[in-house]
Amino acid sequence: MRAAGSEMVLLAAEGKLLEKPGGGFDFDAAMTAQLSEADIEARYPLGSIAEGTLLVLRSGAGTAAELEGAPLRALLASASSELEYARLSRAAQLAVWHEQHRFCGRCGTPLLQHARDLAKHCEPCGLSQYPRISPCIIVLVTHGERCLLAHAPHYPAGRYSTLAGFIEAGETAEAAVAREIREEVGIEVERVRYFRSQSWPFPHALMLGFFADYAAGELTPDGVEILDARWFSRNELPDLPPSFAISSMLIEAWRRGEAG
């Protein structure tokens, strides 16, 4: 167990979480004692998710220069529990947000950390900038005893996954499900039902997972976002996304007969 008073710290620089020389991402007080205030650009609590703090180091700071940025997918795959995944996901999103939102979008002034909120604040014009969250839908479509999986251009050869897309302005999540499936593979769906959500820090998505039933149409991949789409039975599934991804959770729930 973790000793009392030994709060764990995650470090980030230039939008990436940093990895310890021997592996792992938690830095204890002894490891961070060597940091000076001049090295630290910002502090963000991870407390709404789990214990700990994210320290953002200044670019070029001695400690930051000595450590490697962690590949995000490998980092999340290393999580030993859903709580740890959520903590790493939150820290990764905050690191990217801090790096990419340094100036006021209204007047261009450098932003400062807000005195109370998890936000950045512009003193001259008063605009506050909160961490960006982009809602997305991700859907497993079923048709009898088969499910629909698709291959996208950025997937490894042979990998298939569920369909997904961003929710557009003014659109409900259910409407986004129908539109994305129609646009990407040309079919209509019905009986859309919610499964669960997952923070997806690539770089700031919130994935809303759904099941949906096939209603009509022929599979016609759009050739841009989707190169191939097929119906798969439970005993002939292809190479799938890693187990920590909500797409795999959708597929596994369907395999267990929990698609509703």
BAKOL-51379 format. One record per residue: residue number from 1; x, y, z of N, C-alpha, C in turn. Coordinates in pm, whole numbers. Example, Ala and Ser with C-alpha at 12.3 -4.5 7.8 and 13.67 -1.06 7.14 Angstrom:
2
R 1 1319 -569 780 1230 -450 780 1320 -330 780
R 2 1285 -225 708 1367 -106 714 1290 3 787
This chain:
260
R 1 83 -120 0 0 0 0 87 125 0
R 2 31 235 -48 103 361 -52 105 424 87
R 3 221 470 128 234 529 261 162 662 268
R 4 110 693 388 41 820 407 138 935 378
R 5 86 1036 309 167 1153 279 259 1135 159
R 6 251 1020 91 339 995 -24 259 1007 -154
R 7 195 1120 -171 115 1144 -290 199 1125 -415
R 8 142 1055 -512 214 1030 -636 190 1143 -734
R 9 293 1171 -813 292 1282 -906 319 1230 -1047
R 10 246 1283 -1143 276 1259 -1284 342 1383 -1339
R 11 439 1365 -1427 510 1476 -1489 479 1481 -1637
R 12 473 1603 -1690 448 1622 -1833 533 1736 -1884
R 13 563 1731 -2011 633 1841 -2078 598 1836 -2226
R 14 576 1952 -2285 545 1964 -2427 428 1875 -2468
R 15 328 1864 -2379 205 1792 -2410 211 1643 -2392
R 16 319 1588 -2335 331 1443 -2317 362 1411 -2171
R 17 305 1301 -2122 344 1250 -1992 484 1190 -2002
R 18 561 1204 -1894 699 1159 -1893 712 1026 -1821
R 19 804 943 -1868 825 810 -1813 951 808 -1729
R 20 945 736 -1617 1063 721 -1532 1171 640 -1604
R 21 1298 663 -1570 1406 590 -1638 1389 439 -1635
R 22 1341 384 -1524 1323 240 -1514 1186 191 -1556
R 23 1103 281 -1609 967 246 -1647 867 290 -1543
R 24 745 311 -1583 640 360 -1494 626 511 -1505
R 25 519 563 -1445 484 703 -1464 460 779 -1335
R 26 457 709 -1221 436 774 -1092 569 815 -1031
R 27 581 943 -1000 701 996 -935 663 1031 -791
R 28 737 977 -694 706 1008 -555 778 1135 -511
R 29 756 1175 -385 810 1301 -335 962 1305 -345
R 30 1026 1192 -320 1173 1190 -326 1222 1217 -468
R 31 1147 1169 -566 1188 1189 -705 1166 1331 -752
R 32 1063 1395 -698 1030 1531 -744 1093 1640 -657
R 33 1161 1602 -548 1220 1701 -459 1327 1784 -529
R 34 1389 1726 -630 1494 1797 -701 1441 1906 -794
R 35 1310 1906 -818 1253 2009 -905 1249 2143 -834
R 36 1288 2247 -905 1277 2382 -851 1148 2445 -902
R 37 1105 2553 -838 985 2623 -883 1003 2675 -1025
R 38 1126 2706 -1062 1152 2754 -1197 1128 2646 -1302
R 39 1137 2517 -1260 1114 2407 -1353 966 2383 -1381
R 40 881 2424 -1286 738 2388 -1291 657 2501 -1352
R 41 589 2469 -1460 507 2568 -1530 364 2571 -1477
R 42 311 2457 -1437 173 2451 -1388 153 2326 -1304
R 43 53 2334 -1214 10 2219 -1133 -139 2196 -1156
R 44 -176 2070 -1178 -317 2037 -1196 -352 1919 -1106
R 45 -456 1932 -1025 -497 1820 -939 -564 1710 -1021
R 46 -540 1587 -983 -608 1474 -1044 -718 1422 -952
R 47 -745 1495 -847 -831 1450 -739 -973 1418 -774
R 48 -1028 1474 -881 -1166 1439 -915 -1175 1297 -970
R 49 -1062 1240 -1009 -1057 1105 -1062 -989 1011 -964
R 50 -874 1050 -917 -795 968 -824 -693 1057 -756
R 51 -616 999 -666 -516 1076 -594 -406 1122 -689
R 52 -339 1232 -651 -221 1272 -724 -232 1408 -788
R 53 -119 1450 -845 -107 1581 -908 -29 1567 -1037
R 54 -65 1646 -1135 12 1656 -1258 96 1782 -1251
R 55 227 1768 -1268 316 1882 -1278 359 1897 -1422
R 56 334 2014 -1480 378 2043 -1616 512 2116 -1605
R 57 615 2058 -1664 749 2115 -1658 774 2207 -1777
R 58 852 2307 -1753 888 2399 -1860 971 2327 -1966
R 59 949 2362 -2090 1026 2303 -2198 1173 2334 -2178
R 60 1256 2230 -2183 1399 2250 -2164 1445 2242 -2021
R 61 1352 2231 -1926 1392 2215 -1785 1476 2089 -1772
R 62 1573 2093 -1680 1668 1982 -1668 1603 1846 -1659
R 63 1506 1831 -1568 1440 1701 -1550 1363 1660 -1674
R 64 1293 1754 -1736 1216 1723 -1856 1307 1676 -1969
R 65 1424 1738 -1980 1517 1701 -2086 1575 1561 -2066
R 66 1577 1515 -1941 1636 1384 -1910 1538 1269 -1926
R 67 1408 1298 -1937 1305 1194 -1940 1241 1187 -2078
R 68 1192 1068 -2110 1127 1046 -2239 976 1064 -2228
R 69 914 1121 -2332 769 1126 -2338 713 988 -2361
R 70 607 954 -2290 550 819 -2297 453 808 -2415
R 71 465 704 -2499 364 679 -2602 228 656 -2535
R 72 128 733 -2574 3 735 -2499 -69 600 -2500
R 73 -75 534 -2613 -145 405 -2618 -76 302 -2530
R 74 56 301 -2531 129 208 -2445 107 242 -2299
R 75 101 372 -2269 78 416 -2132 -57 367 -2082
R 76 -162 387 -2161 -296 346 -2118 -307 194 -2111
R 77 -238 125 -2203 -242 -21 -2200 -176 -77 -2075
R 78 -88 3 -2013 -18 -44 -1893 -103 -29 -1767
R 79 -218 39 -1777 -302 62 -1659 -347 -72 -1600
R 80 -335 -84 -1469 -370 -209 -1401 -516 -215 -1359
R 81 -587 -102 -1370 -728 -98 -1330 -798 14 -1404
R 82 -931 12 -1398 -1008 118 -1463 -981 253 -1397
R 83 -958 254 -1266 -927 377 -1195 -794 435 -1242
R 84 -695 349 -1259 -565 397 -1306 -576 448 -1450
R 85 -653 377 -1532 -675 424 -1670 -735 564 -1669
R 86 -837 586 -1586 -902 717 -1580 -804 825 -1535
R 87 -720 791 -1440 -622 887 -1390 -521 926 -1498
R 88 -467 825 -1568 -372 852 -1674 -437 928 -1790
R 89 -562 892 -1819 -635 960 -1925 -655 1108 -1891
R 90 -695 1136 -1768 -716 1275 -1726 -585 1353 -1734
R 91 -477 1294 -1685 -349 1364 -1688 -303 1390 -1831
R 92 -321 1293 -1919 -281 1310 -2058 -360 1421 -2126
R 93 -491 1427 -2100 -572 1532 -2160 -534 1669 -2108
R 94 -505 1679 -1979 -464 1808 -1922 -331 1853 -1978
R 95 -239 1758 -1999 -108 1793 -2054 -121 1851 -2194
R 96 -204 1789 -2277 -224 1838 -2414 -296 1973 -2413
R 97 -400 1985 -2330 -475 2111 -2321 -383 2225 -2278
R 98 -300 2200 -2176 -209 2305 -2129 -115 2348 -2241
R 99 -64 2253 -2317 33 2285 -2422 -31 2360 -2539
R 100 -154 2326 -2572 -216 2380 -2692 -305 2501 -2669
R 101 -326 2541 -2544 -411 2656 -2514 -336 2754 -2424
R 102 -240 2821 -2483 -154 2913 -2408 -197 3058 -2421
R 103 -280 3089 -2521 -316 3227 -2548 -468 3243 -2555
R 104 -513 3360 -2518 -656 3391 -2521 -707 3390 -2664
R 105 -817 3320 -2687 -876 3316 -2820 -948 3444 -2858
R 106 -971 3534 -2762 -1040 3659 -2789 -942 3774 -2818
R 107 -837 3784 -2736 -748 3900 -2752 -602 3862 -2771
R 108 -567 3734 -2759 -432 3691 -2786 -334 3702 -2671
R 109 -380 3745 -2554 -293 3759 -2437 -256 3621 -2381
R 110 -131 3603 -2333 -97 3476 -2267 -190 3449 -2149
R 111 -236 3324 -2138 -329 3286 -2033 -256 3249 -1904
R 112 -322 3273 -1792 -272 3236 -1660 -362 3129 -1601
R 113 -310 3051 -1508 -395 2954 -1440 -500 3026 -1357
R 114 -623 2974 -1363 -734 3032 -1287 -708 3012 -1138
R 115 -747 3110 -1057 -721 3104 -913 -797 2992 -843
R 116 -916 2954 -892 -998 2853 -825 -1033 2734 -913
R 117 -1067 2760 -1038 -1117 2655 -1127 -1004 2583 -1200
R 118 -1037 2467 -1252 -946 2397 -1343 -962 2463 -1480
R 119 -893 2574 -1497 -911 2657 -1614 -792 2750 -1629
R 120 -788 2818 -1743 -693 2926 -1765 -772 3055 -1783
R 121 -710 3166 -1745 -783 3292 -1737 -703 3403 -1807
R 122 -775 3487 -1879 -714 3604 -1943 -745 3727 -1858
R 123 -643 3787 -1800 -665 3903 -1713 -719 4025 -1788
R 124 -667 4061 -1906 -717 4182 -1973 -865 4177 -2013
R 125 -911 4063 -2070 -1049 4061 -2121 -1142 3973 -2039
R 126 -1089 3897 -1943 -1173 3819 -1854 -1219 3685 -1906
R 127 -1174 3642 -2024 -1217 3513 -2080 -1151 3398 -2004
R 128 -1230 3297 -1970 -1177 3176 -1907 -1181 3061 -2008
R 129 -1076 2982 -2010 -1063 2869 -2102 -1054 2739 -2022
R 130 -1155 2652 -2039 -1158 2525 -1967 -1106 2413 -2058
R 131 -1062 2302 -1999 -1013 2192 -2082 -1117 2150 -2185
R 132 -1072 2132 -2307 -1161 2096 -2416 -1204 1950 -2405
R 133 -1332 1923 -2425 -1385 1787 -2430 -1473 1776 -2554
R 134 -1445 1680 -2639 -1521 1663 -2763 -1602 1534 -2755
R 135 -1735 1542 -2748 -1817 1421 -2740 -1821 1346 -2873
R 136 -1806 1215 -2865 -1809 1127 -2982 -1903 1010 -2953
R 137 -1951 951 -3060 -2027 826 -3045 -1942 712 -3099
R 138 -1958 595 -3038 -1893 474 -3088 -1997 363 -3077
R 139 -2014 287 -3184 -2133 201 -3197 -2098 61 -3244
R 140 -2157 -39 -3179 -2154 -175 -3231 -2292 -204 -3288
R 141 -2299 -220 -3419 -2424 -254 -3487 -2435 -406 -3494
R 142 -2551 -458 -3457 -2573 -603 -3462 -2686 -636 -3560
R 143 -2675 -755 -3618 -2774 -802 -3716 -2791 -952 -3692
R 144 -2892 -986 -3612 -2908 -1125 -3572 -2791 -1168 -3484
R 145 -2721 -1273 -3528 -2608 -1327 -3452 -2475 -1272 -3500
R 146 -2477 -1164 -3576 -2353 -1107 -3627 -2340 -961 -3585
R 147 -2216 -912 -3582 -2191 -771 -3552 -2113 -708 -3666
R 148 -2125 -578 -3679 -2059 -505 -3787 -1929 -445 -3736
R 149 -1819 -478 -3803 -1689 -421 -3773 -1627 -368 -3901
R 150 -1544 -265 -3887 -1491 -198 -4005 -1340 -175 -3992
R 151 -1275 -163 -4108 -1131 -137 -4114 -1108 4 -4166
R 152 -1036 83 -4086 -1004 221 -4123 -860 231 -4175
R 153 -828 336 -4250 -694 345 -4309 -580 344 -4208
R 154 -602 397 -4088 -494 406 -3990 -481 280 -3904
R 155 -564 179 -3927 -555 55 -3849 -441 -33 -3902
R 156 -384 -116 -3815 -290 -218 -3865 -362 -314 -3959
R 157 -288 -378 -4045 -347 -473 -4139 -424 -581 -4063
R 158 -547 -606 -4107 -627 -711 -4046 -709 -670 -3926
R 159 -691 -547 -3878 -766 -504 -3760 -900 -442 -3801
R 160 -1003 -477 -3726 -1137 -421 -3746 -1189 -371 -3611
R 161 -1277 -271 -3617 -1331 -215 -3493 -1472 -164 -3517
R 162 -1529 -111 -3412 -1662 -52 -3419 -1657 83 -3491
R 163 -1771 132 -3532 -1779 261 -3600 -1789 374 -3497
R 164 -1731 489 -3531 -1728 601 -3437 -1723 732 -3514
R 165 -1758 839 -3444 -1751 972 -3505 -1788 1080 -3406
R 166 -1755 1204 -3441 -1784 1318 -3355 -1931 1360 -3365
R 167 -1984 1406 -3254 -2119 1463 -3252 -2110 1607 -3303
R 168 -2195 1642 -3397 -2192 1775 -3456 -2274 1873 -3372
R 169 -2249 2002 -3392 -2320 2107 -3319 -2471 2093 -3336
R 170 -2544 2095 -3225 -2690 2088 -3229 -2746 1948 -3248
R 171 -2661 1847 -3249 -2704 1710 -3277 -2712 1629 -3149
R 172 -2811 1542 -3140 -2817 1449 -3027 -2720 1334 -3053
R 173 -2685 1262 -2947 -2597 1146 -2964 -2663 1040 -3051
R 174 -2794 1020 -3034 -2866 919 -3112 -2868 956 -3260
R 175 -2887 1084 -3289 -2885 1128 -3428 -2746 1111 -3489
R 176 -2644 1134 -3409 -2506 1116 -3457 -2479 970 -3491
R 177 -2532 879 -3410 -2517 736 -3438 -2570 704 -3577
R 178 -2694 744 -3604 -2756 714 -3733 -2682 779 -3848
R 179 -2642 905 -3830 -2573 977 -3938 -2436 916 -3969
R 180 -2356 891 -3865 -2221 838 -3887 -2225 702 -3956
R 181 -2317 615 -3914 -2325 483 -3975 -2370 494 -4120
R 182 -2466 582 -4145 -2513 603 -4282 -2400 658 -4370
R 183 -2325 756 -4319 -2218 817 -4397 -2102 722 -4422
R 184 -2068 641 -4323 -1947 560 -4333 -1968 426 -4403
R 185 -2086 364 -4382 -2107 231 -4443 -2241 216 -4515
R 186 -2322 322 -4520 -2440 323 -4606 -2562 248 -4559
R 187 -2570 211 -4431 -2688 138 -4384 -2765 221 -4282
R 188 -2888 180 -4255 -2972 245 -4156 -2979 155 -4032
R 189 -2995 219 -3916 -3004 143 -3791 -3128 184 -3713
R 190 -3162 103 -3615 -3274 132 -3528 -3242 84 -3387
R 191 -3330 114 -3294 -3316 70 -3154 -3177 102 -3098
R 192 -3141 228 -3106 -3012 274 -3053 -3022 279 -2901
R 193 -2927 217 -2832 -2932 215 -2686 -2792 234 -2627
R 194 -2790 307 -2519 -2664 347 -2455 -2599 230 -2382
R 195 -2467 224 -2387 -2389 120 -2318 -2311 179 -2201
R 196 -2211 260 -2229 -2131 326 -2127 -2042 429 -2197
R 197 -1967 506 -2118 -1878 607 -2174 -1734 580 -2133
R 198 -1642 646 -2204 -1500 635 -2170 -1428 761 -2215
R 199 -1349 816 -2124 -1260 925 -2163 -1156 869 -2259
R 200 -1133 939 -2369 -1043 889 -2474 -948 1003 -2511
R 201 -830 1005 -2452 -742 1122 -2464 -659 1125 -2593
R 202 -725 1119 -2706 -655 1122 -2835 -709 1234 -2925
R 203 -698 1361 -2885 -641 1405 -2757 -743 1446 -2651
R 204 -873 1460 -2687 -966 1516 -2588 -1109 1468 -2611
R 205 -1125 1342 -2648 -1258 1290 -2678 -1323 1228 -2555
R 206 -1456 1233 -2553 -1537 1157 -2458 -1622 1064 -2542
R 207 -1592 935 -2535 -1661 838 -2618 -1789 791 -2549
R 208 -1901 804 -2618 -2032 757 -2570 -2065 630 -2647
R 209 -2063 517 -2578 -2081 389 -2644 -2227 348 -2657
R 210 -2262 293 -2773 -2399 251 -2801 -2400 116 -2872
R 211 -2512 46 -2857 -2548 -65 -2943 -2660 -15 -3035
R 212 -2667 -72 -3154 -2776 -39 -3246 -2805 -163 -3331
R 213 -2929 -175 -3375 -2969 -288 -3460 -2971 -246 -3606
R 214 -2929 -335 -3693 -2940 -312 -3837 -3087 -297 -3874
R 215 -3117 -200 -3965 -3255 -179 -4010 -3271 -202 -4160
R 216 -3178 -148 -4241 -3194 -158 -4386 -3065 -117 -4455
R 217 -3054 -157 -4584 -2943 -113 -4667 -2834 -216 -4686
R 218 -2745 -188 -4782 -2631 -274 -4812 -2503 -205 -4766
R 219 -2411 -283 -4711 -2285 -226 -4666 -2209 -166 -4784
R 220 -2179 -37 -4771 -2106 34 -4876 -2004 127 -4808
R 221 -1883 80 -4778 -1783 165 -4715 -1756 290 -4797
R 222 -1736 402 -4729 -1718 529 -4800 -1584 540 -4872
R 223 -1489 452 -4841 -1361 453 -4909 -1264 557 -4859
R 224 -1306 638 -4765 -1220 742 -4709 -1192 713 -4562
R 225 -1297 719 -4481 -1281 687 -4339 -1288 536 -4314
R 226 -1360 466 -4400 -1375 321 -4386 -1338 255 -4519
R 227 -1242 164 -4514 -1199 93 -4635 -1273 -38 -4655
R 228 -1314 -102 -4545 -1383 -230 -4555 -1474 -245 -4434
R 229 -1588 -307 -4453 -1682 -332 -4343 -1747 -468 -4367
R 230 -1756 -547 -4259 -1809 -683 -4272 -1890 -721 -4149
R 231 -1976 -821 -4168 -2048 -881 -4057 -1968 -1000 -4005
R 232 -1951 -1007 -3873 -1873 -1114 -3810 -1959 -1186 -3706
R 233 -1944 -1317 -3700 -2010 -1393 -3595 -1919 -1398 -3472
R 234 -1972 -1448 -3361 -1896 -1450 -3236 -1770 -1538 -3245
R 235 -1773 -1640 -3328 -1659 -1732 -3334 -1566 -1707 -3452
R 236 -1582 -1593 -3519 -1492 -1561 -3631 -1448 -1415 -3628
R 237 -1426 -1364 -3508 -1388 -1223 -3496 -1245 -1202 -3543
R 238 -1217 -1087 -3605 -1083 -1057 -3655 -994 -1000 -3543
R 239 -878 -948 -3581 -793 -876 -3487 -869 -753 -3438
R 240 -875 -734 -3306 -956 -629 -3245 -869 -525 -3175
R 241 -925 -411 -3140 -851 -308 -3064 -810 -362 -2927
R 242 -719 -293 -2860 -674 -339 -2727 -789 -343 -2627
R 243 -774 -425 -2526 -882 -452 -2432 -924 -329 -2352
R 244 -833 -229 -2335 -869 -111 -2257 -961 -16 -2333
R 245 -978 -36 -2464 -1060 54 -2546 -1208 19 -2534
R 246 -1293 121 -2537 -1437 98 -2524 -1490 16 -2641
R 247 -1425 23 -2757 -1468 -60 -2870 -1461 -208 -2834
R 248 -1353 -248 -2767 -1341 -388 -2725 -1443 -423 -2617
R 249 -1473 -327 -2530 -1574 -351 -2427 -1712 -374 -2490
R 250 -1745 -298 -2593 -1871 -318 -2665 -1877 -459 -2726
R 251 -1769 -497 -2791 -1766 -628 -2858 -1775 -741 -2756
R 252 -1701 -726 -2645 -1702 -831 -2543 -1840 -843 -2478
R 253 -1906 -730 -2454 -2041 -735 -2396 -2137 -807 -2490
R 254 -2124 -780 -2622 -2208 -850 -2720 -2178 -999 -2722
R 255 -2051 -1035 -2714 -2014 -1177 -2712 -2076 -1250 -2595
R 256 -2091 -1177 -2481 -2150 -1239 -2362 -2302 -1234 -2364
R 257 -2360 -1180 -2470 -2505 -1171 -2480 -2565 -1055 -2403
R 258 -2488 -947 -2383 -2533 -834 -2303 -2564 -710 -2386
R 259 -2592 -728 -2515 -2619 -612 -2601 -2759 -559 -2585
R 260 -2845 -628 -2515 -2978 -576 -2486 -3081 -598 -2593
